[in-house]
Amino acid sequence: MICSQLPPPQHLANSNKATRNSNLELYRIIVMLLIVAHHYVVNSGLISVLKESNGFISSSVMLLFGAWGKTGINCFVLITGYFMCVSNFSSKKLLKLYLQVAFYWLSIYIIFCLTGHDTYSPSQMIWRLWPVKSIEQNFVGCFIVFYLFIPVLNLLVNSMDRRLHLYLVALLLISFSVLPTFPMISMSHNYVAWFISIYMIASYIRIYGLFPNVGHRQWGCLALLSLLAGAVSVLVMSEAYQRGFTGLYAPYFFISDSNKILSVVIAVCSFMFFKDMKMQQSRIINIVGASTFGVLLIHANSDAMRRWLWQETVDCVGHFDDSVMWTLGYSCVSVLVIFIVCSAIEVFRAKLIEPKLFELIYDKSKFIFDRLQIAK
């Protein structure tokens, strides 16, 4: 019986061993490349050009190229939940996360001010050190707030039996995903609540598994089918606008946000496929995979970064009128180069800057976490 009254395995909940699985690190890399590709399209002004384009093939190719960013957010939180639900929350992890975010927000702002791409103000300098700017749509701020919930979420996970855990997952999915997918139902949400929902799904997968009769190849087929469904939805919604069936240009409607049910299905199926993939440990993949959050923090840092990167440097709009194959090739190379450069910067920061900065700050701030009894 699927909902049998089995307690969560406590030997998993108390596990504190930090290991990196190369299969999931490879998944993390692929997902980040898709997120960068998404930003290539949506942060460059290209969407407005595609809206007015009469070239079905060229516009369709670029729409599909940038379609998977919101789905990628689910993939990242699934990975976080899968590992953190069986790990101890610590002040060191929290401080490292904050220092990583603050380092890029502050350093890139200073560089852009010095080069004339942004305007300096003392208040902006201070604001850059504040990690939470929004709990609605800002991914980084929402992720930090969500991260603070993890100790409570782990207590909840370990106190529930399987039936209650499954009931909670179903309730969260219906409330925050299934119902908001339909246009006639208006429901607001924020990323913090949604990340908590994904965390509960990931913890259920980690502790109990998901559909044990579905094998690795079958998960791969389901992932491809769900991706195909997402691609078809993009093309159909784009063509519907061009033919005047809708006054709203919304090609990404069914995958426009992380809580859309199709985005959830794609993320879960692809995660299950990569989770069970058999591959040898790769030090290079693990290093690059560990740098992916830094890639996000760099290339999606601010409005000034988006203007400089996508509009001025890469000039996505300027290369759209080239041939389809040339445009696609240019887009792929641009995304790959951006990923490599940002990954190299993050590896450099993590190896040479983070240890010294962390050692300098941690001893002075540790007592704060200890008094709040957050650290283990």
C-alpha positions as CSV (number, residue, x, y, z in Angstrom):
1,M,0.0,0.0,0.0
2,I,1.5,3.3,-1.1
3,C,0.5,5.3,2.0
4,S,1.5,2.7,4.7
5,Q,2.3,4.0,8.1
6,L,6.1,3.8,7.9
7,P,8.2,6.3,10.0
8,P,11.0,8.1,8.2
9,P,14.3,6.3,8.4
10,Q,16.2,8.1,11.2
11,H,19.6,6.9,10.1
12,L,19.1,9.0,6.9
13,A,17.8,12.0,8.8
14,N,20.8,12.0,11.0
15,S,23.3,11.6,8.2
16,N,25.9,14.3,8.0
17,K,28.1,13.0,5.3
18,A,28.8,15.5,2.6
19,T,29.3,13.8,-0.8
20,R,28.8,15.1,-4.3
21,N,27.2,12.7,-6.8
22,S,28.6,13.4,-10.3
23,N,25.3,12.4,-11.9
24,L,23.5,15.1,-10.0
25,E,26.3,17.6,-10.5
26,L,26.1,17.0,-14.2
27,Y,22.4,17.6,-13.9
28,R,23.1,20.8,-12.1
29,I,25.4,22.0,-14.9
30,I,22.9,21.2,-17.6
31,V,20.2,23.0,-15.7
32,M,22.3,26.1,-15.2
33,L,23.1,26.2,-18.9
34,L,19.4,26.2,-19.6
35,I,18.9,29.0,-17.1
36,V,21.6,31.1,-18.9
37,A,19.9,30.3,-22.2
38,H,16.6,31.5,-20.7
39,H,18.2,34.8,-19.7
40,Y,19.6,35.1,-23.2
41,V,16.1,35.4,-24.5
42,V,14.1,37.1,-21.7
43,N,16.7,39.6,-20.4
44,S,17.9,40.9,-23.7
45,G,14.8,42.4,-25.2
46,L,14.6,39.5,-27.6
47,I,11.0,38.6,-26.5
48,S,9.7,41.9,-27.9
49,V,11.4,41.1,-31.2
50,L,10.0,37.6,-31.3
51,K,6.6,39.0,-30.7
52,E,6.6,41.0,-33.9
53,S,8.6,38.5,-36.0
54,N,7.0,36.9,-39.0
55,G,9.5,34.1,-39.2
56,F,7.9,31.1,-37.6
57,I,11.0,28.9,-37.6
58,S,13.5,31.5,-36.4
59,S,11.2,32.7,-33.6
60,S,10.2,29.2,-32.6
61,V,13.8,28.1,-32.3
62,M,14.7,31.0,-30.0
63,L,11.5,30.6,-27.9
64,L,12.4,27.0,-27.3
65,F,16.0,27.9,-26.7
66,G,15.0,30.1,-23.8
67,A,12.0,28.2,-22.5
68,W,13.4,26.3,-19.5
69,G,14.6,28.8,-17.0
70,K,11.7,28.6,-14.5
71,T,11.7,24.8,-14.7
72,G,15.4,25.0,-13.9
73,I,14.7,26.7,-10.6
74,N,12.6,23.6,-9.5
75,C,15.5,21.4,-10.5
76,F,17.9,23.3,-8.3
77,V,15.6,23.3,-5.3
78,L,15.0,19.6,-5.7
79,I,18.7,18.9,-5.5
80,T,18.9,21.1,-2.4
81,G,16.0,19.4,-0.7
82,Y,17.3,15.9,-1.7
83,F,20.6,16.5,0.2
84,M,19.6,18.9,2.9
85,C,16.7,16.9,4.3
86,V,19.3,14.3,5.5
87,S,21.9,16.9,6.6
88,N,22.4,19.0,9.6
89,F,21.8,22.8,9.1
90,S,24.8,24.7,10.3
91,S,25.8,28.3,10.8
92,K,28.9,27.7,8.6
93,K,26.7,26.8,5.6
94,L,24.5,29.8,6.1
95,L,27.4,32.2,6.5
96,K,29.1,30.8,3.4
97,L,25.9,31.3,1.4
98,Y,25.6,34.9,2.6
99,L,29.3,35.7,1.9
100,Q,29.0,34.3,-1.6
101,V,25.9,36.4,-2.4
102,A,27.3,39.6,-0.8
103,F,30.7,39.2,-2.5
104,Y,29.2,39.2,-6.0
105,W,26.5,41.8,-5.3
106,L,29.0,44.2,-3.9
107,S,32.0,43.6,-6.1
108,I,30.1,43.7,-9.4
109,Y,28.4,46.9,-8.3
110,I,31.7,48.5,-7.5
111,I,33.2,47.4,-10.9
112,F,30.2,48.7,-12.8
113,C,30.3,52.0,-10.9
114,L,34.0,52.4,-11.8
115,T,33.4,51.6,-15.4
116,G,30.4,53.9,-15.8
117,H,27.8,51.2,-16.2
118,D,26.1,52.0,-12.9
119,T,25.6,55.0,-10.6
120,Y,27.3,55.1,-7.2
121,S,25.5,55.9,-4.0
122,P,26.3,55.1,-0.4
123,S,22.8,53.8,0.2
124,Q,23.2,51.4,-2.7
125,M,26.5,50.1,-1.3
126,I,24.8,49.3,2.0
127,W,21.7,47.8,0.2
128,R,24.0,45.5,-1.7
129,L,25.0,43.9,1.6
130,W,21.4,43.2,2.5
131,P,20.7,39.7,1.2
132,V,16.9,39.7,1.0
133,K,15.5,42.3,-1.5
134,S,12.2,40.5,-2.2
135,I,10.3,37.4,-1.2
136,E,8.1,37.3,-4.3
137,Q,10.2,36.9,-7.4
138,N,13.8,37.5,-6.5
139,F,15.4,34.0,-6.6
140,V,18.4,34.7,-4.5
141,G,16.6,36.6,-1.7
142,C,13.9,34.0,-1.6
143,F,16.4,31.2,-1.5
144,I,18.1,32.6,1.5
145,V,14.8,33.0,3.4
146,F,13.9,29.5,2.4
147,Y,17.3,28.2,3.6
148,L,16.5,29.6,7.0
149,F,13.4,27.4,7.1
150,I,15.4,24.2,6.6
151,P,15.9,23.3,10.3
152,V,12.2,23.6,10.9
153,L,11.4,21.7,7.7
154,N,13.7,18.8,8.7
155,L,12.0,18.6,12.1
156,L,8.7,18.4,10.3
157,V,10.0,15.8,7.8
158,N,11.3,13.6,10.6
159,S,8.1,13.8,12.7
160,M,5.7,12.8,9.9
161,D,4.9,9.3,8.8
162,R,4.6,8.4,5.1
163,R,0.9,9.0,4.9
164,L,1.0,12.5,6.3
165,H,4.0,13.4,4.3
166,L,2.3,12.3,1.1
167,Y,-0.9,14.2,2.1
168,L,1.2,17.4,2.7
169,V,2.9,17.0,-0.7
170,A,-0.5,16.5,-2.5
171,L,-2.0,19.5,-0.6
172,L,0.9,21.8,-1.5
173,L,0.9,20.7,-5.2
174,I,-2.9,21.3,-5.5
175,S,-2.8,24.6,-3.7
176,F,0.3,26.1,-5.2
177,S,0.7,24.4,-8.6
178,V,-2.4,22.7,-10.0
179,L,-4.9,25.4,-9.3
180,P,-2.7,28.4,-10.3
181,T,-2.0,26.6,-13.7
182,F,-5.5,27.3,-14.8
183,P,-6.0,30.9,-16.0
184,M,-9.5,31.3,-14.6
185,I,-8.2,30.7,-11.0
186,S,-6.3,33.7,-9.6
187,M,-3.9,32.7,-6.8
188,S,-0.8,34.7,-5.8
189,H,2.3,33.0,-4.5
190,N,5.9,33.7,-3.6
191,Y,9.0,31.8,-4.2
192,V,9.7,31.1,-0.5
193,A,6.4,29.1,-0.1
194,W,7.0,27.4,-3.4
195,F,10.6,26.4,-2.5
196,I,9.2,24.9,0.7
197,S,6.7,22.9,-1.4
198,I,9.5,21.6,-3.6
199,Y,11.6,20.8,-0.5
200,M,8.8,18.6,0.8
201,I,8.7,16.8,-2.6
202,A,12.4,16.2,-2.6
203,S,12.4,15.0,1.0
204,Y,9.7,12.5,0.2
205,I,11.7,11.2,-2.8
206,R,14.8,10.9,-0.6
207,I,13.1,9.0,2.2
208,Y,10.5,6.9,0.5
209,G,11.3,7.0,-3.2
210,L,8.8,7.7,-6.0
211,F,6.9,5.1,-8.0
212,P,9.4,2.2,-7.4
213,N,8.0,0.3,-10.4
214,V,9.2,3.1,-12.8
215,G,12.7,2.3,-13.9
216,H,15.6,4.6,-15.0
217,R,14.8,4.4,-18.7
218,Q,11.1,5.0,-18.1
219,W,12.0,8.1,-16.1
220,G,14.1,9.2,-19.1
221,C,11.2,8.7,-21.5
222,L,8.8,10.5,-19.1
223,A,11.3,13.4,-18.9
224,L,11.5,13.6,-22.7
225,L,7.7,13.4,-23.1
226,S,7.2,16.2,-20.5
227,L,9.8,18.3,-22.3
228,L,8.0,17.7,-25.6
229,A,4.7,18.7,-24.0
230,G,6.4,21.9,-22.8
231,A,7.8,22.6,-26.2
232,V,4.4,22.0,-27.9
233,S,2.7,24.4,-25.4
234,V,5.3,27.1,-26.3
235,L,4.7,26.7,-30.0
236,V,0.9,26.5,-29.7
237,M,0.6,29.6,-27.5
238,S,3.0,31.6,-29.8
239,E,1.0,30.6,-32.9
240,A,-2.3,31.4,-31.2
241,Y,-1.1,34.9,-30.7
242,Q,0.2,35.3,-34.3
243,R,-3.2,34.1,-35.6
244,G,-5.1,36.5,-33.3
245,F,-6.7,33.9,-31.1
246,T,-5.4,35.7,-28.0
247,G,-4.5,39.3,-27.4
248,L,-1.8,38.4,-24.9
249,Y,1.6,37.3,-26.1
250,A,2.4,34.5,-23.6
251,P,4.3,31.7,-25.3
252,Y,5.6,30.5,-22.0
253,F,2.2,30.5,-20.3
254,F,2.2,26.8,-19.3
255,I,5.9,27.0,-18.1
256,S,6.0,30.7,-17.3
257,D,6.7,30.2,-13.6
258,S,8.2,27.4,-11.4
259,N,4.8,26.5,-9.9
260,K,3.1,25.7,-13.2
261,I,2.3,22.0,-13.1
262,L,4.1,21.3,-16.4
263,S,7.3,22.9,-15.0
264,V,7.0,20.6,-11.9
265,V,6.5,17.5,-14.0
266,I,9.5,18.2,-16.2
267,A,11.7,18.9,-13.1
268,V,10.6,15.8,-11.2
269,C,10.9,13.4,-14.1
270,S,14.3,14.8,-15.2
271,F,15.6,14.8,-11.6
272,M,14.5,11.1,-11.1
273,F,16.4,10.2,-14.4
274,F,19.6,11.9,-13.4
275,K,19.4,10.7,-9.7
276,D,19.5,7.1,-10.8
277,M,22.0,7.5,-13.6
278,K,25.1,5.3,-13.2
279,M,28.3,7.1,-13.8
280,Q,31.7,7.3,-12.2
281,Q,32.7,10.1,-9.9
282,S,34.3,12.9,-11.8
283,R,36.3,15.5,-10.0
284,I,35.9,18.0,-12.9
285,I,32.2,17.6,-13.0
286,N,31.9,18.0,-9.2
287,I,34.0,21.2,-9.3
288,V,32.0,22.7,-12.1
289,G,28.7,21.6,-10.6
290,A,29.7,23.3,-7.3
291,S,30.2,26.6,-9.1
292,T,26.8,26.8,-10.7
293,F,25.2,29.0,-8.0
294,G,28.0,31.4,-8.5
295,V,27.3,31.4,-12.3
296,L,23.8,32.5,-11.5
297,L,24.9,35.2,-9.0
298,I,27.3,36.6,-11.6
299,H,25.4,36.7,-14.9
300,A,22.0,37.6,-13.3
301,N,23.5,40.0,-10.8
302,S,21.6,43.2,-11.5
303,D,19.8,45.2,-14.2
304,A,23.1,46.9,-15.0
305,M,24.6,43.4,-15.6
306,R,21.7,42.4,-17.8
307,R,22.0,45.5,-19.9
308,W,25.8,45.2,-20.2
309,L,25.9,41.5,-20.8
310,W,22.9,40.7,-23.1
311,Q,22.2,44.1,-24.8
312,E,25.6,45.6,-25.2
313,T,28.2,42.8,-25.2
314,V,26.4,39.8,-26.6
315,D,23.8,41.9,-28.5
316,C,21.2,39.1,-28.7
317,V,18.7,41.3,-30.6
318,G,21.3,42.3,-33.2
319,H,22.1,38.7,-34.1
320,F,18.5,37.6,-34.4
321,D,18.2,38.6,-38.1
322,D,21.0,36.3,-39.1
323,S,20.2,32.8,-40.6
324,V,18.5,30.4,-38.2
325,M,21.5,28.1,-37.9
326,W,23.9,31.0,-37.4
327,T,21.6,32.6,-34.7
328,L,21.3,29.3,-32.9
329,G,25.0,28.6,-33.1
330,Y,25.8,32.1,-31.8
331,S,23.3,31.7,-29.0
332,C,24.8,28.3,-27.9
333,V,28.4,29.6,-28.0
334,S,27.5,32.7,-26.1
335,V,25.7,30.8,-23.4
336,L,28.6,28.3,-23.1
337,V,31.3,31.0,-23.0
338,I,29.3,32.9,-20.3
339,F,29.0,29.7,-18.3
340,I,32.7,28.9,-18.5
341,V,33.8,32.4,-17.6
342,C,31.4,32.7,-14.7
343,S,32.3,29.2,-13.5
344,A,36.0,30.0,-13.6
345,I,35.4,33.1,-11.5
346,E,33.4,31.2,-9.0
347,V,36.1,28.5,-8.7
348,F,38.7,31.1,-8.1
349,R,36.6,32.8,-5.4
350,A,35.8,29.6,-3.7
351,K,39.4,28.4,-3.6
352,L,41.3,31.6,-2.9
353,I,38.9,34.3,-1.5
354,E,36.3,32.4,0.5
355,P,38.5,30.5,3.0
356,K,40.3,33.7,4.1
357,L,37.1,35.8,4.2
358,F,35.2,33.0,6.0
359,E,37.9,32.6,8.6
360,L,38.0,36.3,9.2
361,I,34.3,36.6,9.8
362,Y,33.1,33.3,11.2
363,D,34.7,33.6,14.7
364,K,33.1,37.0,15.2
365,S,29.7,36.0,14.1
366,K,29.5,32.4,15.4
367,F,28.1,33.5,18.8
368,I,25.0,35.0,17.1
369,F,24.0,31.6,15.6
370,D,24.9,29.7,18.8
371,R,22.6,31.9,20.8
372,L,19.8,31.3,18.3
373,Q,20.6,27.6,18.6
374,I,20.8,27.3,14.8
375,A,24.2,25.7,14.6
376,K,24.7,22.1,15.4
